Amino acid sequence: MLIGGDFNNRAKQLLGILYELCANDTDVKIPVEDLVEELASDRSELKNLLQYLEGRDLISIASIGGPFLYGHIRITEKGIHKALKHK
């Protein structure tokens, strides 16, 4: 996976969407299918973005399954702080 400016911008955008959907609560499970609509992304890109954010401990996988590999995700405290930093 190649990480560049566009990818990083999409990751920041996704983190911002997650922050809005979780309402500052790390216990909220966010359906990945909702993110697809919000981000207007394809499966491959979304999977790569989620893996990247998980690797940086900005999100955690809450359930696995469905067409996007992951069913639900949660934003972490670190993810909330990062999202607020980029607002």
TORSERO-554082 format. One record per residue (C-alpha): residue number from 1; residue in one letter; y, x, z. Coordinates in Angstrom, 2 decimals. Last residue first. Example, Ala and Ser with C-alpha at 12.3 -4.5 7.8 and 13.67 -1.06 7.14 Angstrom:
2
<rec resi="2" resn="S" north="-1.06" east="13.67" up="7.14"/>
<rec resi="1" resn="A" north="-4.50" east="12.30" up="7.80"/>
This chain:
87
<rec resi="87" resn="K" north="20.22" east="-10.70" up="12.79"/>
<rec resi="86" resn="H" north="18.41" east="-7.37" up="12.40"/>
<rec resi="85" resn="K" north="18.33" east="-6.41" up="16.09"/>
<rec resi="84" resn="L" north="17.28" east="-9.93" up="17.04"/>
<rec resi="83" resn="A" north="14.19" east="-9.62" up="14.82"/>
<rec resi="82" resn="K" north="13.31" east="-6.22" up="16.36"/>
<rec resi="81" resn="H" north="13.60" east="-7.60" up="19.90"/>
<rec resi="80" resn="I" north="11.45" east="-10.61" up="19.01"/>
<rec resi="79" resn="G" north="8.86" east="-8.36" up="17.35"/>
<rec resi="78" resn="K" north="8.67" east="-6.12" up="20.43"/>
<rec resi="77" resn="E" north="8.09" east="-9.21" up="22.55"/>
<rec resi="76" resn="T" north="5.29" east="-10.13" up="20.13"/>
<rec resi="75" resn="I" north="5.33" east="-12.76" up="17.38"/>
<rec resi="74" resn="R" north="2.19" east="-14.82" up="17.16"/>
<rec resi="73" resn="I" north="-0.07" east="-15.38" up="14.17"/>
<rec resi="72" resn="H" north="-2.22" east="-18.22" up="12.88"/>
<rec resi="71" resn="G" north="-4.89" east="-18.65" up="10.21"/>
<rec resi="70" resn="Y" north="-5.15" east="-15.09" up="8.90"/>
<rec resi="69" resn="L" north="-7.13" east="-14.31" up="5.76"/>
<rec resi="68" resn="F" north="-4.55" east="-16.19" up="3.64"/>
<rec resi="67" resn="P" north="-6.88" east="-18.89" up="2.30"/>
<rec resi="66" resn="G" north="-8.14" east="-19.89" up="5.72"/>
<rec resi="65" resn="G" north="-9.52" east="-17.83" up="8.53"/>
<rec resi="64" resn="I" north="-8.53" east="-15.65" up="11.45"/>
<rec resi="63" resn="S" north="-6.71" east="-16.78" up="14.57"/>
<rec resi="62" resn="A" north="-3.96" east="-15.49" up="16.87"/>
<rec resi="61" resn="I" north="-3.19" east="-12.24" up="15.02"/>
<rec resi="60" resn="S" north="-0.45" east="-10.36" up="16.81"/>
<rec resi="59" resn="I" north="3.05" east="-9.61" up="15.58"/>
<rec resi="58" resn="L" north="5.57" east="-6.78" up="15.96"/>
<rec resi="57" resn="D" north="2.92" east="-4.29" up="17.09"/>
<rec resi="56" resn="R" north="3.77" east="-1.90" up="14.20"/>
<rec resi="55" resn="G" north="0.28" east="-2.31" up="12.75"/>
<rec resi="54" resn="E" north="0.65" east="-6.08" up="13.08"/>
<rec resi="53" resn="L" north="3.86" east="-5.99" up="11.04"/>
<rec resi="52" resn="Y" north="2.19" east="-3.95" up="8.29"/>
<rec resi="51" resn="Q" north="-0.92" east="-6.13" up="8.26"/>
<rec resi="50" resn="L" north="1.25" east="-9.24" up="8.03"/>
<rec resi="49" resn="L" north="3.28" east="-7.80" up="5.16"/>
<rec resi="48" resn="N" north="0.14" east="-6.77" up="3.28"/>
<rec resi="47" resn="K" north="-1.43" east="-10.21" up="3.71"/>
<rec resi="46" resn="L" north="1.82" east="-11.85" up="2.58"/>
<rec resi="45" resn="E" north="1.99" east="-9.70" up="-0.54"/>
<rec resi="44" resn="S" north="-1.61" east="-10.44" up="-1.49"/>
<rec resi="43" resn="R" north="-1.40" east="-14.15" up="-0.88"/>
<rec resi="42" resn="D" north="1.78" east="-14.72" up="-2.89"/>
<rec resi="41" resn="S" north="5.17" east="-15.20" up="-1.30"/>
<rec resi="40" resn="A" north="7.76" east="-17.98" up="-1.27"/>
<rec resi="39" resn="L" north="8.80" east="-16.85" up="2.24"/>
<rec resi="38" resn="E" north="9.16" east="-20.27" up="3.84"/>
<rec resi="37" resn="E" north="6.27" east="-21.85" up="1.95"/>
<rec resi="36" resn="V" north="3.91" east="-18.94" up="2.60"/>
<rec resi="35" resn="L" north="5.06" east="-18.81" up="6.21"/>
<rec resi="34" resn="D" north="3.89" east="-22.38" up="6.83"/>
<rec resi="33" resn="E" north="0.40" east="-21.40" up="5.57"/>
<rec resi="32" resn="V" north="0.34" east="-18.63" up="8.18"/>
<rec resi="31" resn="P" north="0.38" east="-21.21" up="10.95"/>
<rec resi="30" resn="I" north="2.53" east="-19.97" up="13.85"/>
<rec resi="29" resn="K" north="0.89" east="-19.91" up="17.27"/>
<rec resi="28" resn="V" north="3.58" east="-20.08" up="19.96"/>
<rec resi="27" resn="D" north="2.80" east="-17.92" up="23.01"/>
<rec resi="26" resn="T" north="5.50" east="-15.31" up="22.21"/>
<rec resi="25" resn="D" north="8.28" east="-17.87" up="22.73"/>
<rec resi="24" resn="N" north="11.76" east="-17.06" up="21.35"/>
<rec resi="23" resn="A" north="11.87" east="-20.30" up="19.31"/>
<rec resi="22" resn="C" north="8.61" east="-19.37" up="17.55"/>
<rec resi="21" resn="L" north="9.68" east="-20.66" up="14.14"/>
<rec resi="20" resn="E" north="13.05" east="-18.89" up="14.17"/>
<rec resi="19" resn="Y" north="11.51" east="-15.58" up="15.22"/>
<rec resi="18" resn="L" north="8.79" east="-15.88" up="12.62"/>
<rec resi="17" resn="I" north="11.41" east="-16.46" up="9.91"/>
<rec resi="16" resn="G" north="13.32" east="-13.37" up="11.05"/>
<rec resi="15" resn="L" north="10.11" east="-11.31" up="11.03"/>
<rec resi="14" resn="L" north="9.40" east="-12.50" up="7.49"/>
<rec resi="13" resn="Q" north="12.87" east="-11.47" up="6.32"/>
<rec resi="12" resn="K" north="12.51" east="-8.08" up="7.98"/>
<rec resi="11" resn="A" north="9.13" east="-7.60" up="6.26"/>
<rec resi="10" resn="R" north="10.63" east="-8.73" up="2.93"/>
<rec resi="9" resn="N" north="13.42" east="-6.18" up="3.33"/>
<rec resi="8" resn="N" north="10.89" east="-3.48" up="4.15"/>
<rec resi="7" resn="F" north="8.88" east="-4.32" up="1.03"/>
<rec resi="6" resn="D" north="11.97" east="-4.25" up="-1.15"/>
<rec resi="5" resn="G" north="13.06" east="-0.91" up="0.28"/>
<rec resi="4" resn="G" north="9.71" east="0.79" up="-0.10"/>
<rec resi="3" resn="I" north="6.22" east="0.75" up="1.31"/>
<rec resi="2" resn="L" north="3.34" east="1.42" up="-1.05"/>
<rec resi="1" resn="M" north="0.00" east="0.00" up="0.00"/>
